[in-house]
Amino acid sequence: MTTTARRYGAIGLATATLVAALAHAPAAHAEAPRPTAASSGLIGPYVTQNESTDWKAVGTPTRGATVPVVKETTRAAAEQVAQTWSVPTKDAPGEIRWVGGDADLCLTYRAHNDSRQRYTAEFCDGSDVQQFRWKPISNSYSKGDGLVAQKAPDAFVGSDNHGTQLFGQAESVGDATAAELLTPYGSDVAIPTVTGVRSGTFQVEATIVKASAQGKQEFLAPQGTTIEAIPGGWSVSADGRRATRGTDTTVATAGDKIRATLRLASSPPSTTLSGGHLRVQRDATSTKQVTAFQVFSVEVAALSGMVDGVDVGARSAQISGTAAPGSWVILGGVDEVQANRDGAWSFELEGLKLGSNPVTLEQYENGVKTDETTLDVVLEVRPVSAAVSFPVDLGQDAMLSGAAQPGATVIVTDVDGTEIARTDARPGSGIWSTPIPAPNAGGDYDVRIYQQIDGEDNGEIIRTVAYGAAVQITAPVEGMAHDGGPVRMTGRGEPGAQVVVREQGSTTVLGTKQVLQSGTWTLDTTNVDDRRHVLEVTQTGKGNNTTLDTVTLNPEAGVVAPVAVTNPDAATIAQGYTPNTSFTFTGTAEKGKTLQVENKYGTKLDEARVTDQGTWSWTRANMGTSTWTINFIQDKGTPAETKATVANFTPRTTATAPVAVTNPDAATIAQGYVPNTSFTFTGTAEKGKLLQIENRYGTRLDATRVTDRGTWSWTRANMGTSTWTINFIQDKGTPAETQATVLNSQPRR
């Protein structure tokens, strides 16, 4: 039910206002209808009449344009084009909001001067130019209340230079020719629309709230309905749509309630039934004698659905809705349910997925589809979020942290889908964090992050890890000649990162420098001779991201052969030496060089001269029963230094098989492991023994059991990019302790 107001010329009549309040009683074959509440104190299509008898209505607004005012010659024509608007309650400022269409538009004050006002329709945003309030009208022409903009409190909202009011309530004074605007207002007036009607009968109720209404009273049922009963001396027309009572001199009494029971037609013409009204009119033939008028409508229930509850764990939802009584509702083309005699239905959906689940609802009557709609069933989960941070320590990995569904598993992959990290979100807060291995490449590194809930993937996002620039050598250039001495090197890199220069294949540091904030670096190496050298620059940037670049000097000059051990080989080391006897170590190196022979503590044991054939040998007169680690060093202390190590060479014993490593062998160690992958170490030891696995600092990494065949294996799940020294210890802490070591296992370059 909507309210139509109109403006009059010189009438000089006391006026009355009717407010229709709908009351509903359940009837046979009908669900109790639901009234729709207004968000403001007044609502209706506002129609006014001026002194020239023209009728004006507030038309359909367009965003950004002035609000149109349509002029018609008859009241009926004006009512046909009038749009529904709501205005503030009398006790507080508020919006003049268009409620007759899909767009959320509000009247907006734009300009005002002595001769012109300007208002446009804009999206409602609650700004001060969209705030209006009531103000009393008191002049020689009319009295009552009108609406003014908060920004222009002296000018009533109007449609022309004289302020013809579009929204408000006023009545004429004496014989003046000023116009009059009638609109019901009050606190929280309900929009007089009955909703949810399916079939059978329903009730409406109107209350007279102003006592001065005088004239014949008329009640008209909306199209598609007829009057079943209307007590109180009413006469109902033969077609059942119109009821009247009283005469031109009948005066309404404040508080009088007019109740009517209506019946819905078996085949309503539409889902919105308009055309009904309640009015008081002194002379049915004179439009100028109408003192109050209200229109109401009926909303016929269509196919609908709603979610009553969800069970995320069970992946199910309880849904219900309305349909034509007795019709069948097909859900998602898979299931069906029949509406009861009141048009209600309900169903439990199963097998849903997390997030959005659009379900198509189709209504079938007598085998014919008569309606269709879609219901979105959402199994809400907390979306996964993530942010990237870098520790201050450049040697620590970047951190990903965020939130997810509590208890979910958060998985991180690279752009190709290879998993690089996973962790669990905390059960209560859903907070999670995990380090991620560096790609060892410069620039941005995209990672994909998603969560798994009960094995179901959900909510993938992408985050970019900005590792910064890779290291780059700008000088010397590739192939440059060098006559010996320090090398001036320059380059670019990530500001704050550390660069280190070495001879490729050597651990001896030739120079270090921190990259400046300009992204450049410069350093001088220690002395480098005039032979061929491949200088390798390694940069360790934020997030432990390591990048490298190389440059070759004197490419045509000879290459210094590195030192290497040929005896003992891996098998000999695994077998062990004969206790208390001599042993001859052999190998290769640069012709004519003298090798320094040292134990694990750096104590010099002897020297060995390289022959003209590039071979060397050194004999330990008595090996005793020690476990030997011996380093053979060429060019010790120079940039060209190379070293070969015989590690953990133990005496042979027949009582207990010593622990030994068979993989990696020397060739595998020289080649290096594949970074950021797993690696399986294998070897031999005494059957049934439990080997302790420790890093170079004695920190326990794991333990592994020797099989009945005297073999063992242990897998490091992710080798990362570290240089590994790992000890495999049998009978740790006892006199029979033996140990095998994988020394300086580096990532493959």
C-alpha positions in Angstrom: 0.0 0.0 0.0 1.5 3.3 -1.0 0.3 6.8 -0.3 -0.6 9.3 -3.0 -0.7 13.0 -1.9 -2.1 15.8 -4.0 -2.1 19.6 -4.0 -5.2 21.8 -4.1 -6.2 25.3 -5.0 -8.4 27.5 -2.8 -10.5 25.0 -1.1 -10.7 26.2 2.5 -11.5 22.7 3.8 -10.3 20.9 6.9 -8.3 17.9 5.7 -7.8 14.3 7.0 -5.0 11.9 6.6 -5.3 8.1 6.5 -2.4 5.8 7.3 -2.9 2.2 6.2 -1.4 -0.3 8.6 -1.6 -3.9 7.5 -2.7 -6.6 9.8 -2.6 -10.2 8.8 -4.4 -13.3 9.9 -3.6 -16.7 8.5 -6.3 -18.0 6.2 -6.9 -21.4 4.6 -4.3 -22.3 2.0 -2.3 -19.1 2.8 0.9 -18.4 4.6 0.7 -15.5 7.0 1.8 -12.5 4.8 4.7 -10.3 5.9 4.5 -6.5 5.9 7.6 -4.6 4.6 8.9 -1.9 7.0 9.8 1.5 5.7 13.2 3.0 6.6 11.7 6.4 7.0 8.6 8.1 8.3 6.9 8.8 4.9 6.6 6.8 1.8 4.5 7.0 -1.3 4.1 8.4 -4.8 3.8 12.1 -4.2 1.2 13.8 -6.4 0.2 17.5 -6.1 -2.4 19.8 -7.7 -1.8 23.5 -8.2 -4.2 26.3 -8.6 -4.5 25.8 -12.4 -5.8 22.3 -11.7 -2.8 20.7 -13.3 -1.5 17.5 -11.5 2.2 17.1 -10.9 4.1 13.9 -10.0 7.8 13.2 -9.1 8.9 11.1 -12.0 11.6 8.5 -12.6 15.0 9.8 -11.6 18.3 9.4 -13.5 21.6 9.6 -11.8 23.3 13.0 -12.3 20.2 14.6 -13.7 17.7 16.9 -12.0 14.7 15.1 -10.6 11.9 15.3 -13.2 8.5 16.7 -12.3 5.8 15.4 -14.7 2.7 17.5 -15.3 -0.6 15.8 -16.2 -4.2 17.0 -16.6 -5.8 14.3 -14.5 -5.0 12.8 -11.2 -5.1 9.3 -12.6 -2.5 10.1 -15.2 -0.2 11.7 -12.6 -0.6 8.7 -10.3 0.4 6.4 -13.2 3.8 8.0 -13.6 4.5 8.9 -9.9 7.5 7.1 -8.4 7.8 5.9 -4.9 10.0 7.9 -2.5 10.7 7.8 1.2 11.4 10.9 3.3 12.8 11.5 6.8 10.7 11.1 10.0 9.6 14.3 11.7 12.1 14.1 14.5 15.4 13.8 12.7 17.1 14.7 9.4 17.5 12.1 6.7 17.5 11.2 3.0 14.8 11.6 0.4 15.4 8.1 -1.2 13.9 6.7 -4.4 12.5 3.3 -3.4 10.6 2.7 -6.6 13.4 1.2 -8.7 16.6 -0.8 -8.7 19.1 2.0 -8.4 19.9 3.4 -4.9 19.4 7.1 -5.6 18.8 10.0 -3.3 17.8 13.6 -3.8 21.0 15.7 -3.7 21.2 19.5 -3.2 23.4 21.2 -5.8 22.7 24.9 -5.9 20.4 27.7 -4.6 19.9 31.4 -5.2 17.0 33.8 -5.0 15.4 32.6 -8.2 16.4 29.0 -8.6 17.0 25.7 -6.7 18.7 22.7 -8.2 18.5 19.1 -7.0 19.9 16.0 -8.8 19.5 12.3 -8.2 22.8 10.7 -7.0 23.8 7.4 -5.5 23.0 7.5 -1.8 26.1 8.1 0.3 24.9 9.7 3.5 26.7 13.0 2.7 25.5 16.3 4.0 24.1 17.4 0.6 21.7 14.4 0.9 20.3 15.4 4.3 16.9 17.0 4.6 14.7 17.9 7.6 11.1 19.1 8.3 10.4 22.8 8.7 7.1 24.5 9.6 5.3 26.4 6.9 3.5 29.5 8.1 2.5 32.3 5.6 -0.5 33.9 4.2 -1.1 31.1 1.8 -0.7 27.8 3.7 0.4 26.2 6.9 1.9 22.8 7.7 5.3 21.3 7.2 7.8 21.1 4.3 11.2 19.7 3.7 14.4 21.8 3.4 18.0 20.8 2.6 20.4 20.9 5.5 22.7 22.9 3.2 19.8 25.4 2.3 17.6 25.7 5.4 15.6 28.7 4.1 14.3 27.1 0.9 11.7 24.4 0.7 12.3 21.5 -1.8 10.4 22.6 -4.9 10.0 22.3 -8.6 9.9 25.9 -9.7 10.9 29.4 -8.8 8.0 29.8 -6.4 8.9 26.6 -4.4 6.1 24.4 -5.4 6.5 21.7 -2.9 7.3 18.1 -4.0 7.6 16.5 -0.6 5.8 17.6 2.6 2.4 18.3 4.2 0.5 21.6 4.1 -3.0 22.9 3.8 -4.4 26.1 2.4 -5.5 29.0 4.5 -8.8 30.8 3.9 -9.5 31.7 0.3 -5.9 31.9 -0.7 -5.0 30.3 -4.0 -1.9 28.6 -2.7 -1.5 24.9 -3.4 -1.8 22.2 -0.8 0.2 19.0 -0.4 -1.2 16.1 1.5 1.1 13.3 2.7 0.7 11.1 5.8 3.6 11.2 8.2 4.3 9.8 11.6 6.8 7.6 13.4 7.9 4.4 11.6 5.0 4.2 9.2 5.0 0.8 7.6 5.0 0.5 3.8 1.4 -0.7 3.2 2.3 -3.7 1.0 1.1 -7.3 1.8 3.8 -9.9 0.8 3.9 -13.6 0.8 0.3 -14.3 -0.4 0.0 -17.6 -2.2 -3.7 -18.5 -2.3 -6.9 -18.2 -0.3 -7.7 -15.2 1.8 -5.7 -12.6 3.7 -6.5 -9.5 5.7 -5.6 -5.8 5.5 -6.3 -3.1 8.1 -6.3 0.7 7.9 -6.5 3.2 10.8 -7.8 6.7 10.5 -5.2 8.9 12.3 -6.7 12.3 11.7 -10.2 13.2 12.9 -11.2 15.9 10.4 -11.6 13.7 7.3 -15.1 14.4 5.9 -16.9 12.7 3.0 -17.8 9.3 1.6 -15.4 6.5 2.3 -14.3 4.1 -0.5 -12.3 0.9 -0.4 -11.0 -0.6 -3.6 -9.4 -4.0 -3.7 -6.3 -4.5 -5.8 -6.6 -6.1 -9.2 -6.7 -9.9 -9.0 -8.4 -9.8 -5.5 -12.0 -9.5 -4.3 -13.5 -8.4 -1.0 -14.5 -11.4 1.0 -15.7 -9.5 4.0 -15.5 -5.8 5.3 -17.5 -5.3 8.5 -18.7 -1.8 9.6 -21.6 -0.9 7.4 -19.9 -1.1 4.0 -21.7 -1.9 0.8 -19.8 -4.2 -1.6 -20.2 -3.9 -5.4 -21.4 -6.8 -7.5 -17.9 -7.5 -8.8 -16.5 -7.7 -5.3 -13.8 -5.1 -5.8 -15.3 -1.9 -4.4 -16.9 -1.1 -1.0 -18.4 2.3 0.1 -20.0 3.7 3.2 -21.2 7.1 4.5 -22.1 10.3 2.7 -20.5 13.6 1.8 -21.2 14.8 5.3 -19.8 11.8 7.2 -16.9 12.7 9.4 -14.2 10.1 10.2 -13.3 9.4 13.8 -9.6 9.2 14.8 -8.7 5.7 15.7 -11.3 4.1 13.5 -10.0 0.8 12.1 -11.1 -0.4 8.7 -10.6 -4.2 8.3 -11.1 -6.1 5.1 -10.7 -9.8 4.2 -9.6 -10.2 0.6 -9.4 -13.3 -1.6 -6.7 -13.9 -4.1 -7.9 -15.0 -7.6 -7.0 -18.5 -8.6 -4.9 -17.1 -11.5 -3.6 -13.7 -10.5 -2.7 -11.4 -13.4 0.8 -10.8 -12.1 3.0 -11.2 -9.0 2.5 -7.5 -8.0 -1.2 -6.6 -7.7 -1.7 -2.9 -7.6 -4.7 -0.6 -8.0 -6.2 -0.9 -4.6 -6.9 2.2 -2.4 -8.8 3.7 0.5 -10.0 7.3 0.3 -12.4 9.8 1.8 -14.1 12.0 -0.9 -16.8 14.6 -0.4 -18.0 14.5 -4.0 -17.2 11.5 -6.1 -17.3 13.5 -9.3 -15.0 16.3 -8.1 -11.3 15.7 -8.0 -10.9 18.9 -5.9 -13.0 17.4 -3.1 -10.6 14.5 -2.3 -9.2 15.0 1.2 -7.2 11.8 1.6 -6.1 9.0 -0.6 -4.0 5.9 -0.2 -2.9 3.1 -2.5 -1.8 -0.4 -1.5 -0.7 -3.5 -3.4 -0.3 -7.2 -2.9 2.9 -9.2 -3.6 2.1 -12.8 -4.8 4.6 -15.3 -3.7 6.8 -16.6 -6.5 9.3 -19.5 -6.5 11.9 -18.7 -3.8 14.6 -20.3 -1.8 16.7 -19.5 1.3 19.5 -21.1 3.3 18.4 -22.0 6.8 21.7 -23.5 8.0 24.9 -25.0 6.8 27.3 -27.7 8.2 30.7 -27.0 6.8 32.2 -30.2 8.2 29.5 -32.4 6.6 29.5 -30.3 3.4 25.7 -30.0 3.7 23.0 -27.3 4.0 19.3 -27.1 5.0 17.3 -25.0 2.5 13.7 -24.0 2.2 11.4 -21.8 0.2 8.1 -21.1 -1.4 6.5 -22.4 -4.6 3.0 -22.9 -6.1 1.1 -25.2 -3.7 1.5 -28.8 -4.8 4.1 -28.0 -7.4 7.5 -29.8 -7.7 10.8 -28.0 -7.2 13.8 -29.5 -9.0 17.0 -28.7 -7.3 20.1 -28.5 -9.4 18.6 -30.9 -11.9 19.3 -33.8 -9.5 16.9 -33.8 -6.6 13.2 -32.8 -6.3 10.8 -31.8 -3.5 7.1 -31.1 -3.5 5.6 -27.9 -2.1 2.9 -28.5 0.5 -0.7 -27.0 0.4 0.7 -23.7 1.7 3.4 -23.6 -0.9 6.2 -24.3 1.5 9.1 -26.7 0.9 12.4 -27.7 2.5 15.3 -29.9 1.6 18.8 -30.9 2.8 21.6 -30.6 0.2 24.6 -32.8 0.5 28.0 -33.1 -1.2 28.6 -29.4 -1.4 32.0 -27.8 -1.8 33.6 -25.1 0.2 32.6 -21.6 -0.9 29.9 -20.8 -3.4 27.4 -23.5 -4.6 24.8 -22.0 -7.0 21.8 -24.3 -7.1 19.2 -23.9 -9.9 15.5 -24.1 -8.6 12.9 -25.0 -11.2 9.2 -25.1 -10.5 7.1 -27.7 -12.4 3.2 -27.7 -12.4 1.5 -30.6 -14.1 4.8 -31.5 -15.9 5.3 -27.9 -17.2 8.1 -25.6 -15.9 6.5 -22.5 -14.7 9.2 -20.7 -12.8 13.0 -20.8 -12.3 15.5 -19.1 -9.9 18.9 -19.6 -8.5 19.9 -20.0 -4.9 23.6 -19.6 -3.9 24.5 -21.9 -1.0 27.7 -20.7 0.5 29.8 -22.8 2.9 31.8 -20.0 4.5 35.5 -20.6 5.3 38.0 -18.0 6.3 39.9 -17.1 3.2 43.7 -17.7 3.1 45.8 -14.5 3.3 49.5 -14.0 3.2 52.2 -11.4 3.4 56.0 -11.5 2.7 58.7 -10.4 5.1 62.5 -10.7 5.2 64.6 -11.3 8.3 67.4 -8.8 9.1 69.8 -11.7 8.8 70.5 -12.1 5.1 71.3 -15.8 5.7 67.7 -16.5 6.8 64.9 -17.5 4.5 62.0 -15.2 3.6 58.9 -15.6 5.7 55.3 -16.0 4.5 52.7 -15.4 7.2 48.9 -14.8 7.3 45.6 -16.3 8.3 43.5 -19.2 7.1 40.7 -21.4 8.2 41.7 -22.6 11.7 43.3 -26.0 11.6 43.7 -25.9 7.8 46.9 -27.0 6.1 48.5 -24.1 4.2 50.5 -25.1 1.1 53.0 -23.0 -0.8 54.1 -23.9 -4.3 56.0 -22.2 -7.1 54.2 -21.1 -10.2 54.8 -24.5 -11.8 53.0 -26.2 -8.9 56.0 -27.7 -7.1 55.5 -27.6 -3.4 58.1 -25.6 -1.5 56.6 -25.3 1.9 53.6 -26.3 4.0 52.4 -25.6 7.5 49.2 -25.8 9.6 47.0 -22.8 10.6 46.6 -22.5 14.4 43.3 -24.2 15.6 42.0 -21.1 17.3 43.2 -18.0 15.5 44.0 -19.5 12.1 47.3 -17.7 12.1 50.2 -19.4 10.2 53.8 -18.7 9.1 56.5 -20.6 7.3 60.0 -19.9 5.8 60.3 -20.5 2.1 63.6 -21.5 0.3 65.1 -18.9 -2.0 65.0 -19.4 -5.8 68.7 -18.4 -6.0 67.7 -16.0 -8.9 67.3 -12.3 -9.1 64.0 -10.4 -9.5 60.4 -11.1 -8.4 59.5 -14.7 -7.4 55.8 -15.5 -7.5 54.5 -18.2 -5.2 51.0 -19.8 -5.0 49.4 -20.2 -1.6 46.2 -22.2 -0.9 44.7 -24.1 2.0 43.5 -27.7 2.4 40.5 -28.3 4.6 39.8 -32.0 5.2 41.7 -32.7 2.0 39.8 -30.2 -0.1 41.8 -27.4 -1.8 40.4 -23.9 -1.2 41.2 -20.3 -2.1 44.4 -20.0 -4.0 46.2 -16.7 -3.9 49.5 -15.5 -5.4 52.1 -13.4 -3.6 55.3 -11.9 -5.1 58.5 -12.2 -3.2 60.8 -9.4 -4.3 64.3 -10.7 -3.8 65.9 -7.9 -5.7 68.6 -7.8 -8.3 71.0 -10.7 -9.0 74.7 -10.0 -8.8 76.4 -8.9 -12.0 80.0 -8.3 -12.8 80.6 -5.1 -14.9 84.4 -5.1 -14.8 86.7 -6.8 -15.7 85.0 -7.9 -18.9 85.0 -11.5 -20.1 88.4 -12.6 -21.5 90.4 -9.7 -20.2 94.2 -10.1 -19.9 95.7 -9.8 -16.4 99.4 -9.5 -15.8 99.2 -10.4 -12.1 98.4 -8.6 -8.9 95.1 -7.5 -7.4 92.1 -7.3 -9.7 89.8 -4.2 -9.5 86.2 -5.6 -9.8 82.9 -3.6 -10.1 79.4 -4.7 -10.5 75.7 -4.4 -9.6 73.5 -6.2 -7.1 70.8 -5.9 -4.4 71.4 -3.0 -2.0 72.7 -4.3 1.4 73.6 -7.7 0.0 77.1 -9.2 0.6 79.3 -10.2 -2.4 82.3 -12.6 -2.1 84.9 -13.3 -4.8 86.6 -16.7 -5.1 88.4 -18.7 -7.7 85.9 -21.1 -9.2 86.2 -24.4 -7.4 88.1 -22.9 -4.4 87.0 -22.0 -1.0 89.7 -19.3 -0.6 88.1 -15.8 -0.4 89.8 -13.2 -2.7 87.6 -10.3 -1.6 84.3 -9.2 -0.1 82.1 -6.1 -0.3 78.6 -5.0 0.6 76.4 -3.7 -2.2 75.8 0.1 -1.8 72.3 1.6 -1.7 72.9 2.7 -5.3 73.0 -1.0 -6.2 76.7 -0.9 -7.1 79.8 -2.5 -5.6 83.6 -2.1 -6.1 86.5 -4.2 -4.6 90.1 -5.1 -5.1 91.0 -8.8 -4.9 94.1 -10.2 -3.3 97.0 -11.0 -5.7 96.0 -13.1 -8.7 98.8 -14.4 -11.0 98.9 -14.2 -14.8 97.5 -17.7 -15.5 94.0 -18.5 -16.5 91.5 -17.8 -13.7 87.7 -18.0 -13.5 86.7 -15.6 -10.8 83.3 -16.3 -9.3 81.3 -13.6 -7.5 78.6 -14.9 -5.1 75.9 -12.5 -3.7 73.9 -13.4 -0.6 70.9 -11.2 -0.5 67.7 -10.9 1.6 65.9 -14.1 2.2 69.1 -16.2 1.8 68.9 -15.7 -2.0 72.2 -16.6 -3.5 73.1 -15.5 -7.0 76.5 -15.7 -8.8 78.3 -14.4 -11.9 81.7 -15.4 -13.3 84.4 -13.8 -15.4 87.4 -15.5 -17.0 90.8 -13.8 -17.1 93.7 -14.8 -19.4 91.5 -17.5 -21.1 94.4 -18.6 -23.4 96.9 -19.1 -20.6 97.4 -22.5 -18.9 95.1 -23.8 -16.2 96.5 -24.9 -12.9 95.6 -28.5 -12.2 93.8 -28.8 -8.9 95.1 -31.3 -6.2 93.2 -34.6 -6.0 93.6 -37.9 -4.2 93.6 -41.2 -6.1 94.5 -43.5 -3.1 92.7 -44.2 -0.9 89.5 -44.3 -3.0 86.0 -44.6 -1.5 86.2 -48.4 -1.3 89.6 -48.3 0.4 88.3 -45.7 2.9 85.3 -47.9 3.6 87.5 -50.9 4.1 90.0 -49.1 6.3 93.8 -49.3 6.6 95.8 -52.0 8.3 96.6 -50.8 11.8 100.2 -50.1 12.9 101.5 -50.3 9.3 102.6 -47.8 6.7 100.2 -46.4 4.1 101.0 -44.5 0.9 98.7 -41.7 -0.2 98.7 -40.8 -3.9 97.1 -38.3 -6.2 97.5 -35.7 -8.9 98.2 -31.9 -8.9 100.0 -29.2 -10.9 103.5 -30.2 -12.1 106.3 -29.1 -9.9 104.1 -27.8 -7.1 104.8 -28.7 -3.5 101.8 -29.8 -1.5 101.4 -29.1 2.2 100.2 -32.2 4.2 98.1 -31.3 7.3 95.9 -33.1 9.7 92.3 -32.0 10.5 93.6 -29.4 13.0 95.8 -27.7 10.4 99.0 -29.1 11.9 101.6 -29.6 9.2 102.6 -33.3 8.9 104.9 -33.1 5.9 105.3 -31.9 2.3 104.9 -33.8 -1.0 106.5 -32.8 -4.4 104.4 -33.1 -7.6 106.3 -34.9 -10.4 106.7 -33.7 -14.0 104.0 -36.2 -14.8 101.6 -34.3 -12.5 101.5 -37.1 -9.8 102.4 -37.1 -6.2 102.7 -39.6 -3.3 103.3 -39.4 0.5 103.7 -42.3 2.9 102.8 -42.3 6.6 105.3 -44.7 8.1 103.0 -45.9 10.9 99.2 -45.3 10.7 98.7 -46.6 14.2 95.1 -47.0 15.0 93.8 -43.4 14.7 91.0 -42.2 12.6 92.7 -39.9 10.1 91.5 -36.8 8.3 94.4 -35.5 6.1 94.4 -32.4 3.9 96.7 -32.1 0.8 97.0 -28.4 -0.1 98.3 -26.8 -3.2 99.3 -23.1 -3.4 98.3 -22.7 0.3 97.3 -19.2 1.2 97.1 -17.9 -2.4 94.1 -17.1 -4.6 94.9 -20.3 -6.5 94.7 -22.6 -3.4 93.1 -26.0 -3.9 92.7 -28.8 -1.4 91.9 -32.5 -1.4 90.9 -34.3 1.8 91.0 -37.9 2.9 88.3 -37.9 5.7 87.7 -40.4 8.5 90.2 -43.0 7.3 89.9 -45.6 10.0 91.8 -48.8 10.9 90.5 -52.0 9.5 88.8 -54.3 12.1 87.4 -57.8 11.9 85.3 -57.5 15.0 83.0 -54.7 13.9 82.4 -53.3 10.5 83.1 -49.6 10.5 80.6 -47.1 9.2 81.2 -45.9 5.6 79.5 -43.8 3.0 79.0 -45.2 -0.5 76.8 -42.3 -1.8 77.8 -39.6 -2.4 81.1 -40.8 -3.7 83.9 -38.4 -4.6 82.6 -37.8 -8.1 79.1 -37.0 -6.8 80.5 -34.6 -4.2 82.6 -32.9 -6.8 79.5 -32.5 -9.1 77.4 -31.2 -6.2 73.7 -32.0 -5.3 70.6 -30.5 -6.9 69.5 -27.5 -4.8 66.2 -27.5 -2.9 65.6 -31.2 -3.5 65.9 -34.4 -1.4 69.1 -36.5 -1.3 69.6 -40.0 -0.1 72.9 -40.9 1.6 73.8 -44.6 1.7 76.6 -46.7 3.1 77.7 -49.7 5.1 78.2 -50.4 8.8 77.8 -53.2 11.3 74.5 -55.1 11.0 71.8 -53.9 13.3 73.6 -50.9 14.6 71.9 -47.5 15.0 73.9 -44.7 13.4 73.7 -41.2 14.8 73.6 -38.5 12.1 75.1 -35.1 13.1 76.2 -31.9 11.3 79.6 -30.4 11.6 78.7 -28.8 14.9 77.7 -32.0 16.5 73.9 -31.2 16.3 71.9 -34.3 15.9 70.0 -34.4 12.7 68.5 -37.9 12.8 69.3 -41.6 13.3 69.2 -44.6 11.0 69.3 -48.4 11.5 71.8 -50.6 9.7 70.0 -53.5 7.8 70.8 -57.2 8.2 72.8 -56.9 5.0 75.1 -54.3 6.6 73.8 -51.4 4.6 72.0 -48.2 5.6 70.4 -45.2 4.0 69.1 -41.8 5.1 67.3 -39.1 3.1 67.5 -35.4 3.7 64.0 -34.1 2.6 65.3 -30.8 1.3 69.0 -30.0 0.9 68.3 -26.3 0.4 71.4 -24.6 -0.8 73.8 -25.1 2.2 77.3 -26.6 2.1 76.9 -29.8 4.1 79.3 -31.7 6.3 77.5 -34.6 7.8 78.9 -37.3 10.2 77.4 -40.8 10.4 78.6 -42.2 13.8 78.4 -45.8 14.9 78.8 -46.7 18.6 78.9 -43.1 19.6 80.7 -42.4 22.9 82.1 -45.9 23.2 85.7 -47.1 22.6 84.4 -48.8 19.4 83.1 -45.6 17.9 83.6 -45.2 14.2 82.5 -42.3 12.0 82.1 -41.6 8.3 81.9 -38.0 7.1 80.5 -36.4 3.9 82.6 -33.3 3.8 81.7 -30.0 2.0 78.9 -31.3 -0.1 77.8 -28.2 -2.1 74.9 -27.4 -4.3 75.4 -27.9 -8.0 76.2 -24.6 -9.8 
